[in-house]
Structures are given as structure tokens and as C-alpha cells.
Amino acid sequence: MPACLPLRKASRLTCPGHWLRFAPMVALALGFCCPPAVHAEGGKPTICCRTSGGTRGTCLNVWSHLVPPSNRFNPGGSRTLALLQGPSSEPTAMIVQLLSPAGELVTGQTMPAQRVGITLISLPQAVGAPLNQALIWESFPSCQPNKPPTRTSLVADSNQEQSVSQKLVADLGQFCGGMVDTKPLLTALNLEDYAAKLPDKLPVRCEKLTGNSLENR
């Protein structure tokens, strides 16, 4: 179950279900959110969630960064990010942005409208391996730009969790234009709750973040 997402320019939280009052504690215990890295005031984004809180209507209602439960990810030598896009009644474009820890935009593009699947995003050479600076990766659907985005800390951490996640994302690169099994992938990242909302197999799309546009890799 996705954790609470902070609303922009508001002091309250939005959370599904009847456990509204207890959601922040539950989310912390389950490891769906890392500790707040920066404060929401002064334009600095609050690091919270690798998964979406959902939307209504024709807009995309499920998307997630395929990163460890800690919501910290080192792209490693492949400099690749993996974005899961769930089903929607219409193909949905996604906004992908890289921000500085202070919330300043480093680069960002609108990704082509797509249906359910995984998009691998190769970072530009300026984002070295290991990272030459800490960054914040955020994603949200263009059909609802005011929706709180998913946010992940891109870091230079080196540990077992990062090694496993880096290999998983790098292995996905072998399936560009093909399909991967959904359940094993989600299980490896502790995202099993999403399996029921997705098909048994997911297409893999590979894109390149150039700093100006997204190009097919």
C-alpha cells in the first residue's frame, strides 16, 4: 500500500482508506518511505515515496520508481532508471525531472504517452557514475500536473541493497522491446501489492534522457 503523499502548498496529507491517521507510522515501519531528506518549505521538495497515491478519471492511477524500499538509488555504471507505468483508459505521458537537493530543476522531459509497461531511462553523461552530485528524481503524469510526484533520492551509496537493485535494472536493459514477468520483478523490490493491478507480463521500453528531449535508445 502506498504511503501518504504531501500535498503541494498544503499542510494536510492525502491517504487512501480509513487508516489516514496512522498511515505515516505504518509507511515508515514498512519502509516505503525514506526519512525526510529535506524540508518542504523554501521550495525544497520533501522526499517521500517511490510509489503513487493514485488518481481518478482517465488519468494514470498507478506508477512507481523501481528502486529499493529505502527509496535511495545509485544508478551505477549503467546510469539507468526504471519507471513502472500502470494501466489507464488512455495512453499517458509522464514528466520526468531531476532536481538538486534544494529543489532546483537540473533537467526534465515529457515522455511520450504510453500504456502499461516499464520505461528504462538512460541518464546523460553529465550525470556520471558514480553520481557526481546528489539528485532527486521525480515523476508524475502530465494529465494531472498538480498531483504530488513520486520522488527518489539518487545517491552514490554502495551497499548490498544498491548492488541488487543496480543488477535488476541493468538486466531489464536486455529486454528492450520485449516483455518481462511482472511478479518476480515486483517481489524483488517489495512491490508485490501492485501485481494485482498489472498484467502478468510488462513491455520494456528504453529511452535516453539527453537534457533536451527523450530519444529512443
ChimeraX attribute file (.defattr): number of C-alpha atoms within 10 A of each C-alpha:
attribute: neighborCount
match mode: 1-to-1
recipient: residues
	/A:1	16
	/A:2	20
	/A:3	25
	/A:4	24
	/A:5	23
	/A:6	21
	/A:7	14
	/A:8	15
	/A:9	8
	/A:10	7
	/A:11	7
	/A:12	10
	/A:13	14
	/A:14	14
	/A:15	19
	/A:16	13
	/A:17	7
	/A:18	8
	/A:19	10
	/A:20	13
	/A:21	10
	/A:22	11
	/A:23	20
	/A:24	17
	/A:25	11
	/A:26	15
	/A:27	18
	/A:28	15
	/A:29	10
	/A:30	13
	/A:31	16
	/A:32	24
	/A:33	25
	/A:34	18
	/A:35	13
	/A:36	11
	/A:37	13
	/A:38	15
	/A:39	12
	/A:40	16
	/A:41	9
	/A:42	8
	/A:43	11
	/A:44	16
	/A:45	23
	/A:46	21
	/A:47	27
	/A:48	26
	/A:49	29
	/A:50	30
	/A:51	28
	/A:52	24
	/A:53	22
	/A:54	15
	/A:55	14
	/A:56	9
	/A:57	8
	/A:58	13
	/A:59	19
	/A:60	27
	/A:61	17
	/A:62	20
	/A:63	26
	/A:64	24
	/A:65	24
	/A:66	26
	/A:67	29
	/A:68	22
	/A:69	18
	/A:70	20
	/A:71	22
	/A:72	22
	/A:73	26
	/A:74	27
	/A:75	29
	/A:76	23
	/A:77	12
	/A:78	17
	/A:79	20
	/A:80	22
	/A:81	24
	/A:82	23
	/A:83	21
	/A:84	17
	/A:85	24
	/A:86	21
	/A:87	19
	/A:88	17
	/A:89	11
	/A:90	13
	/A:91	15
	/A:92	22
	/A:93	19
	/A:94	23
	/A:95	18
	/A:96	22
	/A:97	21
	/A:98	23
	/A:99	21
	/A:100	17
	/A:101	19
	/A:102	15
	/A:103	17
	/A:104	14
	/A:105	13
	/A:106	12
	/A:107	17
	/A:108	20
	/A:109	17
	/A:110	17
	/A:111	20
	/A:112	14
	/A:113	12
	/A:114	18
	/A:115	17
	/A:116	22
	/A:117	21
	/A:118	25
	/A:119	22
	/A:120	23
	/A:121	24
	/A:122	22
	/A:123	20
	/A:124	14
	/A:125	11
	/A:126	10
	/A:127	15
	/A:128	15
	/A:129	15
	/A:130	16
	/A:131	18
	/A:132	11
	/A:133	12
	/A:134	15
	/A:135	23
	/A:136	24
	/A:137	23
	/A:138	22
	/A:139	27
	/A:140	23
	/A:141	25
	/A:142	18
	/A:143	15
	/A:144	15
	/A:145	12
	/A:146	11
	/A:147	19
	/A:148	20
	/A:149	29
	/A:150	21
	/A:151	27
	/A:152	28
	/A:153	26
	/A:154	22
	/A:155	19
	/A:156	19
	/A:157	16
	/A:158	12
	/A:159	9
	/A:160	9
	/A:161	17
	/A:162	21
	/A:163	15
	/A:164	14
	/A:165	20
	/A:166	23
	/A:167	14
	/A:168	17
	/A:169	21
	/A:170	20
	/A:171	11
	/A:172	22
	/A:173	21
	/A:174	11
	/A:175	14
	/A:176	18
	/A:177	10
	/A:178	13
	/A:179	16
	/A:180	17
	/A:181	12
	/A:182	19
	/A:183	19
	/A:184	13
	/A:185	18
	/A:186	15
	/A:187	13
	/A:188	15
	/A:189	16
	/A:190	17
	/A:191	21
	/A:192	15
	/A:193	13
	/A:194	19
	/A:195	15
	/A:196	10
	/A:197	10
	/A:198	17
	/A:199	15
	/A:200	12
	/A:201	14
	/A:202	20
	/A:203	18
	/A:204	22
	/A:205	22
	/A:206	22
	/A:207	20
	/A:208	16
	/A:209	23
	/A:210	17
	/A:211	16
	/A:212	10
	/A:213	13
	/A:214	19
	/A:215	14
	/A:216	9
	/A:217	12
